[in-house]
Amino acid sequence: MAGFLRFNWSSTGTPTGRRGLFGYPILVSGILLCAPVARPCAAQDAPEAPAAAEDVQPEISRQEWLDRIQEARRRAREVALERRMHPERYAPGPEDAARIASERALNDNSLQPGDVVATDKGLFVFRGRLDQHPSSEDFIQLPDR
């Protein structure tokens, strides 16, 4: 039973044994360390640092804050209405759609070595590793036929 504290209890209810209670320095030091000690917190005693004048921004009133929120909501509604009224202005062009699809295919995390990817610039073979995110060096362009 090495490593366990073993006490023999006498008929009076006190521990007895070869060494007695104070013969266990680890037990005694553990009890003393667990005893509550009231110390002031260092953060409570530290004086507050004076704020630099240029860093301090004046607080706005609740009404000004509400006015800012209302203005932001109004602008968001205007943008949404503009996009609904003129969707052709915001639709991606055919070259943008091809570029977006190519980027999505080249950044696909499910690619495995040997996979062929069709992009707007041609066909590429993936030669990367499964445990790494695909990069441009992981693709070899196939020759045109």
Sequence and secondary structure as in RCSB ss.txt:
>XXXX:A:sequence
MAGFLRFNWSSTGTPTGRRGLFGYPILVSGILLCAPVARPCAAQDAPEAPAAAEDVQPEISRQEWLDRIQEARRR
AREVALERRMHPERYAPGPEDAARIASERALNDNSLQPGDVVATDKGLFVFRGRLDQHPSSEDFIQLPDR
>XXXX:A:secstr
 TTS   EE TTS EESSS GGG HHHHHHHHHHS      HHHHS      TTT      HHHHHHHHHHHHHH
HHHHHHHHHH GGGTS  HHHHHHHHHHHHHT TT  TT EEEETTEEEEE   TTS   GGGEEE    
